[in-house]
Amino acid sequence: MEETNLILGLSGIPPQSARNCRQELFPIPNGEFKKTVNGNTLFLETTERKRYRSIISCKDVNSPIIDGIWVGSQINVGCIQNLWQGLNPGETKISLVRPAVAGSVCAVNNFGDKIKFKLIDNEVELYREYQERIFICFRPWMIMQVVNFSLETDEWEMSGGWKLTLEEI
């Protein structure tokens, strides 16, 4: 049994280094808020790029092998954080906003009942139409750049931890 669903394009994740990982995704701002002379708030977008910042952290016995990475390094990340997309009633196809980690895609209705589908490249296609909203869940692959990382060790507790801050390229 694997210790984590997280996939990092690092040198490796040794045993007891990635159990109970946590991942947070944050949108990277692509604009700024401004006030009009009447006091209304406007959001002025500067680009259509919609990218994420991610913080992945873990408390375990060991740390991952970070040999060969440094601030600015590029790595592929198979996220543990799910993304969701919705299909409106009558729709049968949707393109995923990011490539999906193999085996992570599922489709459900409002009651959580699984819906059968096929995945071709990055497109989910339902086998039939539904008259209700269908939700698609998947773990995304992201190409990310290392912003920062840290390692920690608690000598007396014989435990360690690590944190990796990344930005999607």
Legacy VTK file of the C-alpha trace (Angstrom):
# vtk DataFile Version 3.0
C-alpha trace
ASCII
DATASET POLYDATA
POINTS 169 float
0.000 0.000 0.000
1.279 3.455 -0.898
1.699 5.973 1.889
0.348 8.922 -0.138
-1.458 9.795 -3.364
0.928 12.708 -3.847
3.229 12.390 -6.853
6.290 14.624 -6.932
8.759 14.735 -9.794
11.623 14.663 -7.309
14.343 12.092 -6.868
11.948 10.063 -4.736
9.693 9.760 -1.738
11.301 7.276 0.665
9.183 5.232 3.087
7.789 7.139 6.069
8.349 10.544 4.478
4.940 11.408 3.050
2.182 9.944 5.207
-0.701 12.237 6.011
0.383 14.989 3.601
-1.603 18.202 3.283
-1.945 20.294 0.175
-3.433 23.750 -0.180
-4.106 25.426 -3.519
-4.418 29.206 -3.751
-5.248 31.207 -6.873
-2.403 33.470 -7.973
-3.890 36.963 -8.347
-4.034 38.120 -11.963
-5.367 41.593 -11.325
-6.126 44.045 -8.572
-9.065 45.648 -6.801
-9.721 49.357 -7.358
-12.306 51.759 -5.930
-14.303 54.057 -8.177
-14.958 57.667 -7.232
-18.385 56.493 -6.006
-16.805 53.912 -3.699
-17.729 50.831 -5.767
-15.149 48.050 -5.937
-13.904 46.837 -9.326
-11.544 43.971 -10.104
-9.244 44.812 -12.994
-7.829 41.649 -14.534
-4.490 41.952 -16.228
-4.474 38.536 -17.925
-6.550 35.436 -18.596
-3.970 33.193 -16.914
-5.497 31.249 -14.081
-2.718 29.571 -12.112
-2.289 28.176 -8.618
0.165 28.492 -5.786
0.454 25.353 -3.676
1.801 24.559 -0.241
2.417 20.881 0.433
3.406 19.895 3.956
3.920 16.688 5.860
4.923 15.514 9.321
6.515 12.067 9.277
9.726 10.252 10.172
11.798 11.122 7.078
11.846 13.833 4.426
11.596 13.367 0.649
14.754 13.208 -1.446
15.280 16.787 -2.546
18.572 16.114 -4.315
18.648 18.146 -7.522
15.927 20.673 -6.713
16.312 24.206 -5.483
14.336 27.407 -5.497
13.372 27.932 -9.143
13.434 24.222 -10.058
10.569 22.920 -12.155
8.748 19.747 -11.066
5.636 17.843 -12.082
3.106 17.449 -9.284
0.298 14.889 -9.182
-1.843 16.753 -6.656
-3.683 15.257 -3.691
-6.109 18.206 -3.744
-9.165 17.491 -5.915
-10.610 19.937 -8.415
-14.316 19.868 -9.341
-16.130 20.833 -12.528
-19.831 20.696 -13.320
-21.910 19.570 -16.281
-25.290 21.262 -16.707
-28.407 19.140 -17.335
-28.359 17.744 -20.876
-24.589 18.202 -21.357
-22.520 15.069 -21.940
-18.958 16.363 -22.504
-16.521 18.555 -20.643
-12.823 19.299 -21.065
-10.933 19.193 -17.787
-9.183 22.433 -16.816
-5.952 20.533 -16.059
-4.696 17.061 -17.053
-5.912 14.423 -14.573
-3.793 11.983 -12.589
-4.542 8.506 -13.965
-7.395 6.804 -12.117
-8.432 9.919 -10.194
-11.436 11.031 -12.284
-14.966 10.338 -11.048
-18.427 11.613 -11.967
-21.305 11.866 -9.483
-24.785 13.361 -9.248
-26.196 15.499 -6.390
-26.736 12.378 -4.264
-23.182 11.103 -4.731
-24.256 8.271 -7.036
-21.464 7.362 -9.445
-22.087 8.169 -13.098
-20.468 6.111 -15.875
-18.216 8.004 -18.280
-15.277 7.591 -20.590
-12.112 9.695 -20.531
-10.438 10.440 -23.843
-7.310 12.579 -23.594
-8.498 15.352 -21.282
-12.210 15.162 -22.092
-14.861 13.456 -19.958
-17.838 12.097 -21.903
-20.922 10.694 -20.190
-22.562 7.660 -21.789
-25.966 9.376 -21.733
-27.655 12.689 -20.947
-28.878 13.480 -17.427
-31.562 15.976 -16.458
-29.621 16.965 -13.370
-26.262 18.587 -12.728
-23.324 16.152 -12.833
-20.078 16.830 -10.985
-16.644 15.741 -12.199
-13.866 15.326 -9.631
-10.190 14.748 -10.401
-6.694 15.183 -9.051
-4.784 17.458 -11.436
-1.269 17.216 -12.806
0.473 20.573 -12.572
3.842 21.754 -13.820
5.147 23.846 -10.956
8.171 25.835 -9.935
9.714 25.621 -6.471
9.278 28.919 -4.606
10.631 27.645 -1.287
11.065 24.496 0.776
11.995 23.613 4.309
12.926 20.497 6.255
12.591 19.976 9.998
13.658 17.334 12.497
12.593 16.795 16.083
15.514 14.839 17.492
13.859 13.758 20.720
10.565 12.724 19.128
12.401 11.022 16.247
10.137 12.736 13.761
10.531 15.105 10.890
8.609 17.211 8.517
8.861 19.203 5.349
7.084 21.965 3.465
7.198 22.743 -0.224
5.848 26.012 -1.681
5.216 25.923 -5.430
3.714 28.046 -8.200
2.097 26.664 -11.326
3.943 27.561 -14.501
LINES 1 170
169 0 1 2 3 4 5 6 7 8 9 10 11 12 13 14 15 16 17 18 19 20 21 22 23 24 25 26 27 28 29 30 31 32 33 34 35 36 37 38 39 40 41 42 43 44 45 46 47 48 49 50 51 52 53 54 55 56 57 58 59 60 61 62 63 64 65 66 67 68 69 70 71 72 73 74 75 76 77 78 79 80 81 82 83 84 85 86 87 88 89 90 91 92 93 94 95 96 97 98 99 100 101 102 103 104 105 106 107 108 109 110 111 112 113 114 115 116 117 118 119 120 121 122 123 124 125 126 127 128 129 130 131 132 133 134 135 136 137 138 139 140 141 142 143 144 145 146 147 148 149 150 151 152 153 154 155 156 157 158 159 160 161 162 163 164 165 166 167 168
